[in-house]
């Protein structure tokens, strides 16, 4: 089975991805495979796979390797993770993975808490120069603030029973 973690942004993805990467050997012994396929060297996440999909430049060979890895390891879970998948086309992901069983996981965070986190992240990294009220207004206008449409697209591609929100 393939587990696809699609984010969301500012909902703990970095913590999940760091844990998966740093404990990959122990997790593999327990039946959870976090492959390097589709990750840049030393990267914690599969951002490259998500970015290529969004740019319509998906590397079918890497996706085929992921499917083969899952097929060669029945009973194990192959985990692919990038919050970048939340803005990718789920139908394109489905085409890459074919009929292989997939569960899609989306971690959601209360919008107000997420807005504070977005603002804090930008301020800490020196690229947030507008005040909080403007950030708050901007966030309300963003598609990713309202996840219903996003989740419906993933459910349409993989089936509602295969999409989990936490």
Secondary structure, DSSP 8 states (H G I E B T S, - for coil): -EEEE---TTSSHHHHHHHHHHTHHHHHHTTEE--STTS-TT-SS-HHHHHHHHTT---HHHHHHHHHHHHHTTT-EEEEE-GGGGGS-HHHHHHHHTTS-EEEEE----HHHHHHHHHHHHHHTT---S-HHHHHHHHHTSGGG--HHHHHHHHHHH-GGGEEE-
